[in-house]
Amino acid sequence: VAKLAERGRAVMIGTRNPVSTLANAQPDRLSNQTFSDWQAQHPQIKLGTFAEAAAHGELLLNATTGSGSLDALKLAGEQNLNGKVLVDISNPLDFSRGLPPSLFVSNTDSLGEQIRRAFPDVKVVKSLNTLTAALMVNPGLLPEPTAVFVGGNDAVAKATVTALLKNDFGWQTVIDLGDLSSARGTEMVLPLWVNLMGVQQTSLFNFKIVRQ
Ligand SMILES: NC(=O)c1ccc[n+]([C@@H]2O[C@H](COP(=O)([O-])OP(=O)(O)OC[C@H]3O[C@@H](n4cnc5c(N)ncnc54)[C@H](OP(=O)(O)O)[C@@H]3O)[C@@H](O)[C@H]2O)c1
């Protein structure tokens, strides 16, 4: 989000309750900052309800907890979502049986497809769910080029997201995996990703595809 604002985009973050998000004294586990401290450093980024953020955006990003994504999008409101491109970076992680998480949908279906079925007029593009947030907007943190994937049913929407990944985030290798059923594969990569994070003790790694 900060990267998008840096690139001159007018960004709004949605939350269930802006007042409690601003009052939350619990630091975020990745940035180790409270939301209000973070926002003080990014005053140009607005905070609103999910509905206000969805109404504000031309391009939408679903970065909500997988188990809450459908609820968050319902709160965003179909009328604010329809016709728009939604980059879905969520993962269907199920922590109900502890660690490591399992997936609450997989194999013959995916969270990306569940979102599309619930909101058929939204142009869902699955992307960025296979790597950690710091790398999403800064692939150059790794010593060699790696890959990011896109999958979705709308070619124009995928081209829009690919342009964002390349021009705003600096990706060189964006692999189009085909339609949204490809989200099954990119979501099912998560158990491997979690395993790799555990054994390497870092989240700063990514997949590289080498072909003939
Ligand atoms: N963090 C990463 O590096 C990373 C990498 C790849 C993919 N992802 C995926 O991106 C998504 C976001 O991850 P995150 O690490 O930023 O944080 P997160 O804690 O998984 O998600 C926080 C967001 O989810 C919303 N939320 C939580 N429960 C909800 C519910 N029951 N109903 C509606 N909304 C709910 C929160 O809304 P409130 O503000 O109202 O609490 C907040 O917007 C996840 O699906 C994750 O798997 C994350």
PDBQT file of the ligand as one rigid body, heavy atoms in Angstrom, charges set to zero:
ROOT
HETATM    1  N1  LIG A 301       1.608 -10.919   5.084  1.00  0.00    +0.000 N 
HETATM    2  C1  LIG A 301       2.171 -11.479   4.030  1.00  0.00    +0.000 C 
HETATM    3  O1  LIG A 301       3.395 -11.415   3.836  1.00  0.00    +0.000 OA
HETATM    4  C2  LIG A 301       1.306 -12.191   3.028  1.00  0.00    +0.000 A 
HETATM    5  C3  LIG A 301       1.921 -12.800   1.922  1.00  0.00    +0.000 A 
HETATM    6  C4  LIG A 301       1.131 -13.438   0.959  1.00  0.00    +0.000 A 
HETATM    7  C5  LIG A 301      -0.244 -13.489   1.138  1.00  0.00    +0.000 A 
HETATM    8  N2  LIG A 301      -0.798 -12.921   2.259  1.00  0.00    +0.000 N 
HETATM    9  C6  LIG A 301      -2.237 -13.027   2.454  1.00  0.00    +0.000 C 
HETATM   10  O2  LIG A 301      -2.766 -11.714   2.509  1.00  0.00    +0.000 OA
HETATM   11  C7  LIG A 301      -3.862 -11.685   3.421  1.00  0.00    +0.000 C 
HETATM   12  C8  LIG A 301      -3.614 -10.600   4.470  1.00  0.00    +0.000 C 
HETATM   13  O3  LIG A 301      -2.529 -10.988   5.266  1.00  0.00    +0.000 OA
HETATM   14  P1  LIG A 301      -1.908 -10.029   6.399  1.00  0.00    +0.000 P 
HETATM   15  O4  LIG A 301      -0.688 -10.718   6.849  1.00  0.00    +0.000 OA
HETATM   16  O5  LIG A 301      -1.827  -8.634   5.882  1.00  0.00    +0.000 OA
HETATM   17  O6  LIG A 301      -2.931  -9.927   7.576  1.00  0.00    +0.000 OA
HETATM   18  P2  LIG A 301      -4.161 -10.743   8.146  1.00  0.00    +0.000 P 
HETATM   19  O7  LIG A 301      -4.103 -10.620   9.604  1.00  0.00    +0.000 OA
HETATM   20  O8  LIG A 301      -4.222 -12.120   7.564  1.00  0.00    +0.000 OA
HETATM   21  O9  LIG A 301      -5.420  -9.890   7.584  1.00  0.00    +0.000 OA
HETATM   22  C9  LIG A 301      -5.826  -8.705   8.167  1.00  0.00    +0.000 C 
HETATM   23  C10 LIG A 301      -7.036  -8.183   7.414  1.00  0.00    +0.000 C 
HETATM   24  O10 LIG A 301      -8.100  -9.150   7.437  1.00  0.00    +0.000 OA
HETATM   25  C11 LIG A 301      -9.299  -8.509   7.893  1.00  0.00    +0.000 C 
HETATM   26  N3  LIG A 301     -10.112  -9.488   8.624  1.00  0.00    +0.000 N 
HETATM   27  C12 LIG A 301      -9.693 -10.378   9.570  1.00  0.00    +0.000 A 
HETATM   28  N4  LIG A 301     -10.725 -11.132  10.011  1.00  0.00    +0.000 NA
HETATM   29  C13 LIG A 301     -11.821 -10.708   9.328  1.00  0.00    +0.000 A 
HETATM   30  C14 LIG A 301     -13.189 -11.089   9.340  1.00  0.00    +0.000 A 
HETATM   31  N5  LIG A 301     -13.631 -12.062  10.137  1.00  0.00    +0.000 N 
HETATM   32  N6  LIG A 301     -14.033 -10.443   8.519  1.00  0.00    +0.000 NA
HETATM   33  C15 LIG A 301     -13.597  -9.451   7.702  1.00  0.00    +0.000 A 
HETATM   34  N7  LIG A 301     -12.310  -9.046   7.653  1.00  0.00    +0.000 NA
HETATM   35  C16 LIG A 301     -11.430  -9.658   8.439  1.00  0.00    +0.000 A 
HETATM   36  C17 LIG A 301      -8.777  -7.421   8.815  1.00  0.00    +0.000 C 
HETATM   37  O11 LIG A 301      -9.775  -6.446   8.977  1.00  0.00    +0.000 OA
HETATM   38  P3  LIG A 301      -9.748  -5.443  10.234  1.00  0.00    +0.000 P 
HETATM   39  O12 LIG A 301      -8.823  -4.354   9.839  1.00  0.00    +0.000 OA
HETATM   40  O13 LIG A 301     -11.149  -5.025  10.367  1.00  0.00    +0.000 OA
HETATM   41  O14 LIG A 301      -9.245  -6.241  11.414  1.00  0.00    +0.000 OA
HETATM   42  C18 LIG A 301      -7.603  -6.915   8.004  1.00  0.00    +0.000 C 
HETATM   43  O15 LIG A 301      -8.044  -6.111   6.916  1.00  0.00    +0.000 OA
HETATM   44  C19 LIG A 301      -3.995 -13.091   3.999  1.00  0.00    +0.000 C 
HETATM   45  O16 LIG A 301      -4.990 -13.802   3.311  1.00  0.00    +0.000 OA
HETATM   46  C20 LIG A 301      -2.618 -13.686   3.766  1.00  0.00    +0.000 C 
HETATM   47  O17 LIG A 301      -2.634 -15.104   3.649  1.00  0.00    +0.000 OA
HETATM   48  C21 LIG A 301      -0.055 -12.278   3.195  1.00  0.00    +0.000 A 
ENDROOT
TORSDOF 0
